[in-house]
Amino acid sequence: MDRGTGARREGDTQGRRGESPDDPRLDQLLVRAADGDEQAFAGLYDALAHTVMGLACRVVRDEAQAEEVTQDVMVEVWRTADRFRPARGAARNWVLTLAHRRAVDRVRSVAAGRARELRAAVREQERAFDIVAEEVEVREEQRVVFRCLAQLARELRLPLVLAYYEGLTYAEVAEALSTPAGTIKSRMRQGLQRLHDCMEAGS
């Protein structure tokens, strides 16, 4: 965001004076930004970045991810400002529509990545049980993983969800569930094995 970053610095003073998120001048700022006006973009950034961040936080529920989404959105605003049409709606709504789309895409991307991690863990568990890799191929999509997770007993499902979808370590899972770490490891092994059996049955 070379141009946008420079504009952000140049617009600090203007941003502190402030443009209300509902100020009709936001439309003018976005139109000027489309013409390459970096100072106008800086004003737009200062007026809307906080609102974009709030929306992203509500959707992705992770501050670090929300910050990345916010930066991505503002870069996209700078690059695609020429697509804004004042007659079709306010600048604020246009920017927040981009933000919501980006945030939803991030949630889907993260969920898909975690599902892949869980499938990988299932494959590791298969090797631990001396199952010949060539005879076992995980073909299930994300929906199959979720369906099989839902069928597990709560005591087996929760450790897997916390570890693979919340990113907790064995120790953190044990603390969260007030259960000894050894018990958690045993339940996760059982859960992965039963998850594997369910996924194979659904192949």
VOBA-886321 format. One line per 3 residues: number of its first residue (from 1); their letters; for each residue x, y, z of N, C-alpha, C. Coordinates in steps of 0.2 Angstrom, whole numbers, plus 5000, padded with zeros to 4 digits. Example, Ala and Ser with C-alpha at 12.3 -4.5 7.8 and 13.67 -1.06 7.14 Angstrom:
2
1) AS) 5066 4972 5039 5062 4978 5039 5066 4984 5039  5064 4989 5035 5068 4995 5036 5064 5000 5039 .
//
This chain:
203
1) MDR) 5004 4994 5000 5000 5000 5000 5004 5006 5000  5009 5007 4995 5013 5012 4995 5010 5019 4995  5005 5020 4990 5002 5026 4989 4998 5028 4995 .
4) GTG) 4994 5022 4998 4989 5023 5003 4993 5025 5010  4999 5021 5011 5003 5022 5017 5005 5029 5017  5008 5032 5011 5010 5039 5011 5004 5044 5013 .
7) ARR) 4999 5042 5010 4993 5046 5011 4991 5046 5018  4991 5040 5021 4989 5040 5028 4993 5044 5033  5000 5045 5031 5004 5049 5035 5002 5057 5034 .
10) EGD) 5001 5058 5027 5000 5065 5026 4993 5067 5029  4989 5062 5030 4982 5064 5032 4981 5064 5039  4986 5063 5043 4985 5062 5050 4981 5068 5053 .
13) TQG) 4984 5074 5052 4981 5080 5055 4974 5081 5053  4972 5080 5046 4965 5080 5044 4961 5075 5048  4964 5069 5048 4960 5064 5052 4958 5065 5059 .
16) RRG) 4963 5069 5062 4961 5070 5069 4956 5076 5070  4956 5080 5065 4950 5085 5064 4944 5081 5064  4944 5076 5059 4939 5071 5059 4934 5072 5054 .
19) ESP) 4932 5067 5051 4926 5066 5046 4921 5061 5049  4915 5063 5051 4910 5059 5054 4909 5053 5049  4908 5047 5051 4907 5041 5046 4901 5043 5042 .
22) DDP) 4896 5047 5045 4890 5048 5041 4890 5055 5037  4896 5058 5037 4897 5065 5034 4897 5064 5026  4892 5068 5023 4892 5067 5016 4898 5069 5012 .
25) RLD) 4903 5072 5016 4909 5074 5012 4913 5067 5011  4911 5062 5014 4915 5056 5013 4914 5054 5006  4908 5055 5003 4907 5054 4996 4913 5058 4991 .
28) QLL) 4913 5064 4993 4918 5068 4989 4925 5066 4990  4927 5064 4996 4934 5061 4998 4935 5055 4994  4930 5050 4993 4931 5044 4989 4932 5046 4982 .
31) VRA) 4928 5050 4979 4928 5052 4972 4935 5055 4971  4937 5060 4975 4944 5063 4974 4950 5057 4975  4949 5052 4979 4954 5047 4980 4954 5043 4974 .
34) ADG) 4948 5042 4970 4948 5039 4964 4952 5042 4959  4953 5049 4959 4957 5053 4955 4965 5053 4957  4966 5049 4962 4973 5049 4965 4975 5054 4970 .
37) DEQ) 4970 5057 4973 4971 5062 4978 4973 5058 4985  4979 5058 4987 4981 5054 4993 4979 5057 4999  4978 5064 4999 4976 5067 5005 4969 5066 5006 .
40) AFA) 4965 5065 5001 4958 5064 5002 4957 5057 5004  4961 5052 5002 4961 5045 5004 4963 5045 5011  4968 5049 5013 4970 5049 5021 4964 5051 5025 .
43) GLY) 4960 5056 5023 4954 5058 5027 4949 5053 5027  4948 5049 5021 4943 5044 5021 4946 5038 5026  4952 5037 5026 4955 5031 5030 4954 5033 5037 .
46) DAL) 4955 5039 5039 4954 5041 5046 4947 5041 5048  4943 5042 5044 4936 5042 5045 4933 5035 5046  4935 5031 5042 4932 5024 5041 4936 5018 5044 .
49) AHT) 4942 5019 5045 4946 5013 5047 4944 5010 5053  4942 5014 5058 4940 5012 5065 4933 5008 5064  4929 5010 5060 4922 5007 5059 4923 5000 5055 .
52) VMG) 4928 5000 5050 4929 4994 5046 4932 4989 5051  4937 4991 5056 4940 4987 5061 4934 4984 5065  4929 4988 5067 4924 4985 5072 4920 4980 5068 .
55) LAC) 4918 4981 5062 4914 4977 5058 4918 4970 5057  4925 4971 5055 4929 4965 5055 4929 4961 5061  4930 4964 5067 4930 4961 5073 4924 4957 5074 .
58) RVV) 4918 4960 5073 4912 4956 5074 4911 4950 5070  4914 4950 5064 4914 4944 5059 4919 4939 5061  4925 4941 5061 4930 4936 5062 4932 4934 5069 .
61) RDE) 4930 4938 5074 4931 4937 5081 4938 4936 5083  4942 4940 5080 4949 4939 5081 4953 4946 5080  4956 4949 5084 4958 4956 5083 4964 4956 5078 .
64) AQA) 4968 4951 5078 4974 4951 5074 4971 4950 5067  4967 4945 5066 4964 4944 5059 4960 4950 5057  4956 4953 5062 4952 4959 5060 4957 4965 5057 .
67) EEV) 4963 4966 5061 4967 4971 5058 4970 4970 5051  4971 4963 5050 4973 4962 5043 4968 4963 5038  4962 4961 5040 4956 4962 5035 4955 4970 5034 .
70) TQD) 4956 4974 5039 4955 4981 5039 4960 4984 5034  4967 4982 5035 4972 4984 5030 4970 4982 5023  4968 4976 5022 4966 4973 5015 4961 4977 5012 .
73) VMV) 4956 4979 5016 4950 4983 5014 4952 4990 5012  4956 4993 5016 4958 5000 5014 4962 5000 5008  4967 4995 5007 4970 4994 5001 4966 4994 4995 .
76) EVW) 4961 4989 4996 4956 4988 4990 4952 4995 4989  4950 4998 4994 4947 5005 4993 4951 5009 4989  4957 5010 4990 4962 5014 4987 4962 5012 4979 .
79) RTA) 4963 5005 4978 4964 5003 4972 4958 5003 4967  4952 5002 4970 4946 5002 4967 4941 5008 4968  4944 5013 4970 4939 5019 4972 4936 5021 4966 .
82) DRF) 4938 5020 4960 4935 5023 4953 4929 5019 4952  4928 5013 4956 4921 5010 4954 4916 5012 4959  4917 5017 4963 4912 5020 4967 4907 5024 4963 .
85) RPA) 4901 5024 4964 4896 5028 4961 4891 5031 4966  4892 5038 4967 4888 5041 4972 4881 5040 4971  4879 5040 4965 4872 5039 4964 4869 5033 4966 .
88) RGA) 4873 5028 4968 4871 5021 4970 4871 5020 4977  4874 5025 4981 4874 5024 4988 4880 5028 4991  4880 5028 4998 4885 5032 5001 4892 5029 5001 .
91) ARN) 4897 5033 5002 4904 5030 5002 4905 5025 5008  4902 5027 5014 4902 5023 5020 4900 5016 5018  4894 5016 5015 4891 5009 5014 4895 5005 5009 .
94) WVL) 4897 5009 5004 4901 5005 4999 4908 5002 5002  4911 5006 5007 4917 5003 5010 4915 4998 5015  4910 4998 5018 4908 4993 5023 4905 4987 5019 .
97) TLA) 4903 4988 5014 4901 4982 5010 4907 4978 5008  4912 4981 5006 4919 4978 5004 4922 4975 5010  4921 4978 5016 4924 4976 5022 4920 4969 5024 .
100) HRR) 4914 4969 5024 4910 4963 5026 4912 4957 5021  4912 4959 5015 4914 4953 5010 4921 4950 5012  4926 4955 5013 4933 4953 5015 4933 4949 5021 .
103) AVD) 4929 4951 5026 4929 4948 5033 4926 4941 5032  4920 4940 5028 4917 4933 5027 4922 4929 5024  4926 4931 5019 4931 4927 5015 4936 4925 5020 .
106) RVR) 4938 4929 5024 4943 4927 5029 4941 4922 5034  4935 4922 5036 4932 4917 5040 4932 4910 5037  4929 4911 5030 4929 4904 5026 4936 4901 5025 .
109) SVA) 4941 4906 5024 4948 4903 5023 4951 4900 5029  4949 4903 5035 4952 4901 5041 4949 4894 5043  4942 4894 5042 4939 4887 5043 4941 4882 5039 .
112) AGR) 4942 4883 5032 4944 4878 5028 4951 4876 5030  4956 4880 5032 4962 4879 5034 4962 4874 5040  4958 4876 5045 4957 4871 5051 4955 4865 5049 .
115) ARE) 4950 4864 5044 4947 4858 5042 4953 4854 5039  4957 4857 5035 4963 4853 5032 4968 4851 5038  4969 4855 5043 4973 4853 5048 4970 4846 5052 .
118) LRA) 4964 4847 5053 4960 4841 5056 4961 4835 5052  4960 4835 5046 4960 4830 5041 4967 4827 5041  4972 4831 5042 4979 4829 5042 4981 4825 5048 .
121) AVR) 4978 4828 5054 4979 4824 5060 4975 4817 5060  4970 4817 5057 4967 4810 5056 4971 4806 5052  4975 4808 5047 4979 4804 5043 4985 4802 5047 .
124) EQE) 4988 4806 5052 4993 4805 5056 4991 4799 5061  4984 4800 5063 4982 4795 5068 4981 4788 5065  4980 4788 5058 4979 4782 5054 4986 4778 5054 .
127) RAF) 4991 4782 5053 4998 4779 5053 5000 4776 5060  4998 4780 5065 4999 4778 5072 4996 4771 5073  4990 4769 5070 4987 4763 5071 4989 4758 5065 .
130) DIV) 4995 4759 5062 4998 4755 5057 4993 4753 5052  4989 4758 5050 4985 4757 5044 4989 4759 5037  4989 4755 5033 4993 4756 5027 4990 4762 5023 .
133) AEE) 4994 4767 5022 4992 4773 5019 4989 4772 5012  4991 4768 5008 4988 4767 5002 4981 4764 5002  4979 4761 5007 4972 4758 5008 4967 4763 5011 .
136) VEV) 4970 4769 5014 4966 4774 5017 4967 4781 5014  4962 4783 5011 4962 4790 5008 4957 4794 5010  4958 4800 5013 4953 4804 5016 4950 4808 5010 .
139) REE) 4944 4807 5009 4941 4810 5003 4935 4815 5005  4934 4815 5012 4928 4819 5014 4930 4827 5014  4925 4830 5012 4925 4838 5012 4924 4840 5019 .
142) QRV) 4924 4847 5020 4924 4850 5027 4917 4848 5030  4912 4848 5026 4905 4846 5029 4905 4839 5032  4909 4835 5029 4909 4828 5032 4913 4828 5039 .
145) VFR) 4918 4832 5039 4922 4832 5045 4917 4835 5051  4913 4840 5049 4909 4843 5054 4903 4839 5056  4901 4835 5051 4895 4830 5053 4898 4825 5058 .
148) CLA) 4904 4822 5056 4907 4817 5061 4908 4820 5068  4911 4826 5068 4912 4829 5074 4906 4829 5079  4901 4831 5075 4894 4832 5079 4892 4825 5082 .
151) QLA) 4894 4820 5079 4892 4813 5082 4896 4811 5087  4902 4814 5089 4906 4812 5094 4903 4814 5101  4904 4810 5106 4902 4811 5113 4906 4818 5115 .
154) REL) 4902 4822 5119 4905 4829 5120 4912 4829 5123  4913 4824 5127 4920 4823 5130 4925 4822 5125  4924 4819 5120 4929 4818 5114 4929 4823 5109 .
157) RLP) 4923 4826 5108 4923 4832 5103 4926 4838 5106  4925 4840 5112 4927 4847 5114 4935 4847 5114  4939 4842 5116 4946 4843 5115 4948 4844 5108 .
160) LVL) 4945 4841 5104 4947 4841 5096 4945 4848 5094  4939 4851 5096 4937 4857 5093 4942 4863 5096  4943 4862 5103 4948 4867 5106 4955 4867 5103 .
163) AYY) 4957 4861 5102 4964 4860 5099 4965 4862 5092  4960 4860 5088 4961 4861 5080 4957 4867 5078  4952 4869 5081 4948 4875 5079 4950 4881 5083 .
166) EGL) 4952 4880 5089 4954 4886 5093 4961 4887 5094  4965 4882 5092 4972 4883 5092 4975 4882 5099  4972 4878 5104 4975 4877 5110 4979 4872 5110 .
169) TYA) 4984 4872 5115 4989 4866 5116 4986 4861 5121  4989 4855 5121 4986 4850 5126 4985 4853 5133  4990 4857 5135 4990 4860 5142 4984 4865 5142 .
172) EVA) 4983 4869 5137 4978 4874 5137 4971 4871 5137  4971 4865 5133 4964 4862 5133 4963 4858 5140  4968 4855 5143 4967 4852 5149 4965 4858 5154 .
175) EAL) 4968 4863 5154 4966 4869 5159 4959 4871 5158  4957 4872 5151 4950 4875 5149 4945 4870 5152  4946 4863 5151 4941 4858 5153 4942 4856 5160 .
178) STP) 4947 4858 5164 4948 4856 5171 4949 4849 5171  4953 4846 5166 4954 4839 5166 4962 4838 5165  4964 4832 5168 4972 4831 5167 4974 4830 5160 .
181) AGT) 4980 4833 5159 4983 4833 5152 4983 4825 5149  4985 4821 5153 4985 4814 5151 4978 4811 5148  4973 4813 5152 4966 4811 5150 4964 4815 5144 .
184) IKS) 4966 4821 5143 4965 4825 5137 4968 4821 5131  4974 4819 5131 4978 4816 5126 4974 4810 5124  4972 4806 5129 4969 4799 5128 4962 4801 5124 .
187) RMR) 4958 4806 5127 4952 4807 5123 4953 4810 5116  4958 4813 5115 4959 4816 5108 4961 4810 5104  4965 4805 5106 4967 4799 5102 4960 4795 5101 .
190) QGL) 4956 4795 5106 4950 4791 5104 4945 4795 5100  4945 4802 5101 4941 4806 5096 4943 4805 5089  4950 4806 5088 4952 4805 5081 4951 4799 5078 .
193) QRL) 4952 4793 5082 4950 4787 5079 4943 4786 5077  4938 4788 5082 4931 4788 5080 4929 4793 5074  4933 4798 5074 4932 4803 5068 4934 4800 5062 .
196) HDC) 4939 4796 5062 4942 4792 5056 4937 4787 5054  4934 4783 5059 4929 4778 5057 4923 4781 5054  4921 4787 5057 4915 4790 5054 4916 4792 5047 .
199) MEA) 4922 4795 5046 4923 4798 5039 4924 4792 5034  4927 4787 5036 4927 4781 5032 4921 4778 5030  4916 4778 5035 4910 4775 5034 4906 4779 5029 .
202) GS) 4907 4786 5029 4904 4791 5025 4907 4791 5018  4912 4788 5017 4916 4788 5010 4911 4786 5004 .
//
